[in-house]
Amino acid sequence: MTLSESAIREHYRRAKPVYEALATVKNYPTIGLNDFVGWYIKRDHDDVEAI
């Protein structure tokens, strides 16, 4: 199934209040809407054997 760009955009427009509600818990930020700086680190090469 392939969704159009406008369908995806509309989904996130409707879901935005949910993400906003999950963005903080008792004034502490969650990963809901943070900028993700340093949150996800992509390595060029993973040592699969070590994992």
PyMOL Python script that loads the backbone (N, CA, C, O; Angstrom):
from pymol import cmd

cmd.read_pdbstr("""\
ATOM      1  N   MET A   1       0.836  -1.177   0.000  1.00  0.00           N
ATOM      2  CA  MET A   1       0.000   0.000   0.000  1.00  0.00           C
ATOM      3  C   MET A   1       0.880   1.239   0.000  1.00  0.00           C
ATOM      4  O   MET A   1       1.794   1.351   0.817  1.00  0.00           O
ATOM      5  N   THR A   2       0.622   2.136  -0.877  1.00  0.00           N
ATOM      6  CA  THR A   2       1.372   3.381  -0.957  1.00  0.00           C
ATOM      7  C   THR A   2       0.443   4.539  -0.619  1.00  0.00           C
ATOM      8  O   THR A   2      -0.634   4.679  -1.198  1.00  0.00           O
ATOM      9  N   LEU A   3       0.873   5.360   0.319  1.00  0.00           N
ATOM     10  CA  LEU A   3       0.093   6.537   0.690  1.00  0.00           C
ATOM     11  C   LEU A   3       0.618   7.757  -0.038  1.00  0.00           C
ATOM     12  O   LEU A   3       1.818   7.890  -0.278  1.00  0.00           O
ATOM     13  N   SER A   4      -0.282   8.628  -0.378  1.00  0.00           N
ATOM     14  CA  SER A   4       0.137   9.864  -1.019  1.00  0.00           C
ATOM     15  C   SER A   4       0.754  10.794   0.016  1.00  0.00           C
ATOM     16  O   SER A   4       0.521  10.656   1.217  1.00  0.00           O
ATOM     17  N   GLU A   5       1.528  11.722  -0.462  1.00  0.00           N
ATOM     18  CA  GLU A   5       2.148  12.704   0.424  1.00  0.00           C
ATOM     19  C   GLU A   5       1.082  13.489   1.192  1.00  0.00           C
ATOM     20  O   GLU A   5       1.259  13.784   2.374  1.00  0.00           O
ATOM     21  N   SER A   6       0.001  13.818   0.538  1.00  0.00           N
ATOM     22  CA  SER A   6      -1.053  14.578   1.208  1.00  0.00           C
ATOM     23  C   SER A   6      -1.755  13.740   2.279  1.00  0.00           C
ATOM     24  O   SER A   6      -2.158  14.279   3.310  1.00  0.00           O
ATOM     25  N   ALA A   7      -1.908  12.443   2.054  1.00  0.00           N
ATOM     26  CA  ALA A   7      -2.515  11.568   3.063  1.00  0.00           C
ATOM     27  C   ALA A   7      -1.625  11.456   4.293  1.00  0.00           C
ATOM     28  O   ALA A   7      -2.118  11.460   5.421  1.00  0.00           O
ATOM     29  N   ILE A   8      -0.331  11.356   4.083  1.00  0.00           N
ATOM     30  CA  ILE A   8       0.614  11.293   5.197  1.00  0.00           C
ATOM     31  C   ILE A   8       0.599  12.606   5.960  1.00  0.00           C
ATOM     32  O   ILE A   8       0.576  12.614   7.191  1.00  0.00           O
ATOM     33  N   ARG A   9       0.611  13.710   5.239  1.00  0.00           N
ATOM     34  CA  ARG A   9       0.571  15.031   5.863  1.00  0.00           C
ATOM     35  C   ARG A   9      -0.701  15.195   6.701  1.00  0.00           C
ATOM     36  O   ARG A   9      -0.648  15.714   7.816  1.00  0.00           O
ATOM     37  N   GLU A  10      -1.832  14.756   6.171  1.00  0.00           N
ATOM     38  CA  GLU A  10      -3.107  14.859   6.883  1.00  0.00           C
ATOM     39  C   GLU A  10      -3.110  13.997   8.146  1.00  0.00           C
ATOM     40  O   GLU A  10      -3.636  14.411   9.180  1.00  0.00           O
ATOM     41  N   HIS A  11      -2.532  12.817   8.066  1.00  0.00           N
ATOM     42  CA  HIS A  11      -2.438  11.952   9.245  1.00  0.00           C
ATOM     43  C   HIS A  11      -1.694  12.661  10.377  1.00  0.00           C
ATOM     44  O   HIS A  11      -2.166  12.694  11.513  1.00  0.00           O
ATOM     45  N   TYR A  12      -0.528  13.229  10.058  1.00  0.00           N
ATOM     46  CA  TYR A  12       0.253  13.897  11.097  1.00  0.00           C
ATOM     47  C   TYR A  12      -0.414  15.184  11.575  1.00  0.00           C
ATOM     48  O   TYR A  12      -0.227  15.585  12.723  1.00  0.00           O
ATOM     49  N   ARG A  13      -1.183  15.828  10.718  1.00  0.00           N
ATOM     50  CA  ARG A  13      -1.922  17.015  11.153  1.00  0.00           C
ATOM     51  C   ARG A  13      -2.957  16.618  12.207  1.00  0.00           C
ATOM     52  O   ARG A  13      -3.127  17.299  13.218  1.00  0.00           O
ATOM     53  N   ARG A  14      -3.649  15.495  11.948  1.00  0.00           N
ATOM     54  CA  ARG A  14      -4.655  15.024  12.907  1.00  0.00           C
ATOM     55  C   ARG A  14      -4.009  14.477  14.177  1.00  0.00           C
ATOM     56  O   ARG A  14      -4.580  14.612  15.259  1.00  0.00           O
ATOM     57  N   ALA A  15      -2.832  13.864  14.069  1.00  0.00           N
ATOM     58  CA  ALA A  15      -2.168  13.264  15.223  1.00  0.00           C
ATOM     59  C   ALA A  15      -1.373  14.276  16.054  1.00  0.00           C
ATOM     60  O   ALA A  15      -0.947  13.956  17.164  1.00  0.00           O
ATOM     61  N   LYS A  16      -1.169  15.487  15.536  1.00  0.00           N
ATOM     62  CA  LYS A  16      -0.338  16.477  16.219  1.00  0.00           C
ATOM     63  C   LYS A  16      -0.731  16.698  17.678  1.00  0.00           C
ATOM     64  O   LYS A  16       0.162  16.772  18.523  1.00  0.00           O
ATOM     65  N   PRO A  17      -2.020  16.806  18.024  1.00  0.00           N
ATOM     66  CA  PRO A  17      -2.366  16.994  19.439  1.00  0.00           C
ATOM     67  C   PRO A  17      -1.888  15.854  20.345  1.00  0.00           C
ATOM     68  O   PRO A  17      -1.540  16.080  21.505  1.00  0.00           O
ATOM     69  N   VAL A  18      -1.873  14.659  19.819  1.00  0.00           N
ATOM     70  CA  VAL A  18      -1.392  13.518  20.600  1.00  0.00           C
ATOM     71  C   VAL A  18       0.094  13.666  20.875  1.00  0.00           C
ATOM     72  O   VAL A  18       0.543  13.478  22.006  1.00  0.00           O
ATOM     73  N   TYR A  19       0.865  14.005  19.834  1.00  0.00           N
ATOM     74  CA  TYR A  19       2.302  14.201  20.013  1.00  0.00           C
ATOM     75  C   TYR A  19       2.572  15.349  20.976  1.00  0.00           C
ATOM     76  O   TYR A  19       3.493  15.271  21.789  1.00  0.00           O
ATOM     77  N   GLU A  20       1.786  16.407  20.895  1.00  0.00           N
ATOM     78  CA  GLU A  20       1.965  17.532  21.805  1.00  0.00           C
ATOM     79  C   GLU A  20       1.689  17.115  23.243  1.00  0.00           C
ATOM     80  O   GLU A  20       2.399  17.534  24.157  1.00  0.00           O
ATOM     81  N   ALA A  21       0.668  16.297  23.451  1.00  0.00           N
ATOM     82  CA  ALA A  21       0.345  15.828  24.797  1.00  0.00           C
ATOM     83  C   ALA A  21       1.436  14.926  25.360  1.00  0.00           C
ATOM     84  O   ALA A  21       1.687  14.929  26.565  1.00  0.00           O
ATOM     85  N   LEU A  22       2.080  14.161  24.496  1.00  0.00           N
ATOM     86  CA  LEU A  22       3.136  13.249  24.940  1.00  0.00           C
ATOM     87  C   LEU A  22       4.503  13.912  25.023  1.00  0.00           C
ATOM     88  O   LEU A  22       5.465  13.296  25.483  1.00  0.00           O
ATOM     89  N   ALA A  23       4.595  15.158  24.584  1.00  0.00           N
ATOM     90  CA  ALA A  23       5.893  15.824  24.520  1.00  0.00           C
ATOM     91  C   ALA A  23       6.472  16.136  25.895  1.00  0.00           C
ATOM     92  O   ALA A  23       7.691  16.211  26.052  1.00  0.00           O
ATOM     93  N   THR A  24       5.615  16.316  26.883  1.00  0.00           N
ATOM     94  CA  THR A  24       6.104  16.566  28.242  1.00  0.00           C
ATOM     95  C   THR A  24       5.279  15.765  29.240  1.00  0.00           C
ATOM     96  O   THR A  24       4.087  15.527  29.043  1.00  0.00           O
ATOM     97  N   VAL A  25       5.932  15.366  30.294  1.00  0.00           N
ATOM     98  CA  VAL A  25       5.275  14.698  31.413  1.00  0.00           C
ATOM     99  C   VAL A  25       5.689  15.455  32.661  1.00  0.00           C
ATOM    100  O   VAL A  25       6.853  15.417  33.060  1.00  0.00           O
ATOM    101  N   LYS A  26       4.743  16.139  33.274  1.00  0.00           N
ATOM    102  CA  LYS A  26       5.005  16.948  34.471  1.00  0.00           C
ATOM    103  C   LYS A  26       6.157  17.924  34.232  1.00  0.00           C
ATOM    104  O   LYS A  26       7.077  18.021  35.044  1.00  0.00           O
ATOM    105  N   ASN A  27       6.098  18.635  33.125  1.00  0.00           N
ATOM    106  CA  ASN A  27       7.097  19.633  32.724  1.00  0.00           C
ATOM    107  C   ASN A  27       8.465  19.053  32.381  1.00  0.00           C
ATOM    108  O   ASN A  27       9.420  19.813  32.225  1.00  0.00           O
ATOM    109  N   TYR A  28       8.589  17.759  32.259  1.00  0.00           N
ATOM    110  CA  TYR A  28       9.838  17.139  31.817  1.00  0.00           C
ATOM    111  C   TYR A  28       9.668  16.721  30.360  1.00  0.00           C
ATOM    112  O   TYR A  28       8.709  16.027  30.024  1.00  0.00           O
ATOM    113  N   PRO A  29      10.584  17.136  29.497  1.00  0.00           N
ATOM    114  CA  PRO A  29      10.441  16.782  28.078  1.00  0.00           C
ATOM    115  C   PRO A  29      10.627  15.283  27.853  1.00  0.00           C
ATOM    116  O   PRO A  29      11.444  14.634  28.506  1.00  0.00           O
ATOM    117  N   THR A  30       9.866  14.768  26.937  1.00  0.00           N
ATOM    118  CA  THR A  30      10.029  13.386  26.502  1.00  0.00           C
ATOM    119  C   THR A  30      10.580  13.425  25.080  1.00  0.00           C
ATOM    120  O   THR A  30      10.887  14.498  24.560  1.00  0.00           O
ATOM    121  N   ILE A  31      10.702  12.281  24.463  1.00  0.00           N
ATOM    122  CA  ILE A  31      11.195  12.277  23.076  1.00  0.00           C
ATOM    123  C   ILE A  31      10.101  12.618  22.093  1.00  0.00           C
ATOM    124  O   ILE A  31      10.351  12.647  20.888  1.00  0.00           O
ATOM    125  N   GLY A  32       8.883  12.881  22.572  1.00  0.00           N
ATOM    126  CA  GLY A  32       7.763  13.143  21.687  1.00  0.00           C
ATOM    127  C   GLY A  32       8.008  14.224  20.659  1.00  0.00           C
ATOM    128  O   GLY A  32       7.723  14.020  19.479  1.00  0.00           O
ATOM    129  N   LEU A  33       8.528  15.366  21.069  1.00  0.00           N
ATOM    130  CA  LEU A  33       8.752  16.474  20.140  1.00  0.00           C
ATOM    131  C   LEU A  33      10.134  17.096  20.294  1.00  0.00           C
ATOM    132  O   LEU A  33      10.377  18.190  19.785  1.00  0.00           O
ATOM    133  N   ASN A  34      11.019  16.430  20.971  1.00  0.00           N
ATOM    134  CA  ASN A  34      12.364  16.993  21.124  1.00  0.00           C
ATOM    135  C   ASN A  34      13.097  17.012  19.786  1.00  0.00           C
ATOM    136  O   ASN A  34      12.614  16.464  18.795  1.00  0.00           O
ATOM    137  N   ASP A  35      14.240  17.635  19.770  1.00  0.00           N
ATOM    138  CA  ASP A  35      14.979  17.776  18.515  1.00  0.00           C
ATOM    139  C   ASP A  35      15.819  16.553  18.168  1.00  0.00           C
ATOM    140  O   ASP A  35      16.407  16.507  17.087  1.00  0.00           O
ATOM    141  N   PHE A  36      15.890  15.580  19.035  1.00  0.00           N
ATOM    142  CA  PHE A  36      16.595  14.326  18.815  1.00  0.00           C
ATOM    143  C   PHE A  36      18.107  14.478  18.653  1.00  0.00           C
ATOM    144  O   PHE A  36      18.763  13.549  18.183  1.00  0.00           O
ATOM    145  N   VAL A  37      18.676  15.624  19.028  1.00  0.00           N
ATOM    146  CA  VAL A  37      20.124  15.793  18.917  1.00  0.00           C
ATOM    147  C   VAL A  37      20.796  14.782  19.840  1.00  0.00           C
ATOM    148  O   VAL A  37      20.560  14.783  21.048  1.00  0.00           O
ATOM    149  N   GLY A  38      21.618  13.935  19.276  1.00  0.00           N
ATOM    150  CA  GLY A  38      22.331  12.935  20.048  1.00  0.00           C
ATOM    151  C   GLY A  38      21.485  11.737  20.440  1.00  0.00           C
ATOM    152  O   GLY A  38      21.987  10.799  21.061  1.00  0.00           O
ATOM    153  N   TRP A  39      20.208  11.756  20.085  1.00  0.00           N
ATOM    154  CA  TRP A  39      19.324  10.660  20.484  1.00  0.00           C
ATOM    155  C   TRP A  39      19.593   9.415  19.650  1.00  0.00           C
ATOM    156  O   TRP A  39      19.574   8.299  20.171  1.00  0.00           O
ATOM    157  N   TYR A  40      19.836   9.597  18.398  1.00  0.00           N
ATOM    158  CA  TYR A  40      20.048   8.468  17.503  1.00  0.00           C
ATOM    159  C   TYR A  40      21.401   8.629  16.848  1.00  0.00           C
ATOM    160  O   TYR A  40      21.666   9.615  16.161  1.00  0.00           O
ATOM    161  N   ILE A  41      22.247   7.650  17.070  1.00  0.00           N
ATOM    162  CA  ILE A  41      23.594   7.696  16.506  1.00  0.00           C
ATOM    163  C   ILE A  41      23.697   6.608  15.446  1.00  0.00           C
ATOM    164  O   ILE A  41      23.499   5.428  15.734  1.00  0.00           O
ATOM    165  N   LYS A  42      24.000   7.004  14.249  1.00  0.00           N
ATOM    166  CA  LYS A  42      24.168   6.059  13.141  1.00  0.00           C
ATOM    167  C   LYS A  42      25.640   5.851  12.892  1.00  0.00           C
ATOM    168  O   LYS A  42      26.392   6.799  12.669  1.00  0.00           O
ATOM    169  N   ARG A  43      26.036   4.612  12.933  1.00  0.00           N
ATOM    170  CA  ARG A  43      27.429   4.275  12.665  1.00  0.00           C
ATOM    171  C   ARG A  43      27.573   3.850  11.207  1.00  0.00           C
ATOM    172  O   ARG A  43      26.660   3.265  10.624  1.00  0.00           O
ATOM    173  N   ASP A  44      28.726   4.152  10.633  1.00  0.00           N
ATOM    174  CA  ASP A  44      28.977   3.726   9.267  1.00  0.00           C
ATOM    175  C   ASP A  44      29.079   2.196   9.184  1.00  0.00           C
ATOM    176  O   ASP A  44      28.616   1.579   8.224  1.00  0.00           O
ATOM    177  N   HIS A  45      29.700   1.598  10.219  1.00  0.00           N
ATOM    178  CA  HIS A  45      29.883   0.158  10.238  1.00  0.00           C
ATOM    179  C   HIS A  45      29.613  -0.359  11.643  1.00  0.00           C
ATOM    180  O   HIS A  45      30.224   0.105  12.606  1.00  0.00           O
ATOM    181  N   ASP A  46      28.715  -1.303  11.765  1.00  0.00           N
ATOM    182  CA  ASP A  46      28.456  -1.945  13.049  1.00  0.00           C
ATOM    183  C   ASP A  46      29.217  -3.267  13.077  1.00  0.00           C
ATOM    184  O   ASP A  46      29.302  -3.985  12.081  1.00  0.00           O
ATOM    185  N   ASP A  47      29.763  -3.558  14.246  1.00  0.00           N
ATOM    186  CA  ASP A  47      30.390  -4.859  14.441  1.00  0.00           C
ATOM    187  C   ASP A  47      29.276  -5.836  14.832  1.00  0.00           C
ATOM    188  O   ASP A  47      28.959  -5.992  16.011  1.00  0.00           O
ATOM    189  N   VAL A  48      28.695  -6.482  13.838  1.00  0.00           N
ATOM    190  CA  VAL A  48      27.543  -7.343  14.061  1.00  0.00           C
ATOM    191  C   VAL A  48      27.883  -8.486  15.009  1.00  0.00           C
ATOM    192  O   VAL A  48      27.036  -8.898  15.802  1.00  0.00           O
ATOM    193  N   GLU A  49      29.088  -8.999  14.944  1.00  0.00           N
ATOM    194  CA  GLU A  49      29.486 -10.093  15.834  1.00  0.00           C
ATOM    195  C   GLU A  49      29.470  -9.643  17.289  1.00  0.00           C
ATOM    196  O   GLU A  49      29.083 -10.418  18.164  1.00  0.00           O
ATOM    197  N   ALA A  50      29.878  -8.413  17.568  1.00  0.00           N
ATOM    198  CA  ALA A  50      29.899  -7.899  18.936  1.00  0.00           C
ATOM    199  C   ALA A  50      28.481  -7.673  19.456  1.00  0.00           C
ATOM    200  O   ALA A  50      28.216  -7.823  20.649  1.00  0.00           O
ATOM    201  N   ILE A  51      27.591  -7.317  18.562  1.00  0.00           N
ATOM    202  CA  ILE A  51      26.203  -7.079  18.969  1.00  0.00           C
ATOM    203  C   ILE A  51      25.577  -8.392  19.354  1.00  0.00           C
ATOM    204  O   ILE A  51      24.406  -8.430  19.732  1.00  0.00           O
TER     205      ILE A  51
END
""", "prot")
cmd.dss("prot")
cmd.show_as("cartoon", "prot")
cmd.util.cbc("prot")
cmd.orient("prot")
